[in-house]
Amino acid sequence: MKQLQDYVDSKNKWNAIFGGKPLDLGNAKDRQRIADSIDSDLSPENISCDGELPASTVRARYVNLTKCADQLKKLDPNVQFYEY
């Protein structure tokens, strides 16, 4: 669960900067929002920063995001993913 918690913590830091509502793994709606965010981050444009990142960095990001998705799916089997 470490990767997922780190992911949520990172998203919450950005949410705090822009005045967004913090995400909570204990809330079903937030878990789906987290799944949607992981989906968005897994899109080819986002994961590679429009092709600007080296392949090794893209692979590392992919591995981390898929671990987050696996951990979230174990926590809540009802969350929906589309890119994953």
Secondary structure, DSSP 4 states (H G I P E B T S, - for coil): -HHHHHHHHHHHHHHHHTTPPPP-TTSHHHHHHHHHHHHHHHSHHHHTTTTTS-HHHHHHHHHHHHHHHHHHHHH-TT---S--
